[in-house]
Amino acid sequence: MALSYKARRRWALVILVVGLPVYILVASVLATWLNPSSFLVTLGLYVGLGIVWVLPFKSIFMGIGQADPDAPPEDDVY
């Protein structure tokens, strides 16, 4: 079952406000625990982890910045 536009907007907000800070903490702990030896390895680790978090939520974030496709059209009266 596909989520409605409003439900996707709400889930996107929850993911960004709650899930992303939690993921940042987990990624920081993971990077500290792995203790990469060079700057480039550390940079690659953080860039990789920065991209990986959004992949499961791609369908939720698609089209969120656009107008609601289910809303009735507004009459443009000048």
Summary of the structure (lengths in Angstrom):
residues: 78
radius of gyration: 18.3
end to end distance: 40.0
largest distance: 63.8
contacts: 143
relative contact order: 0.15
helix: 65%
strand: 0%
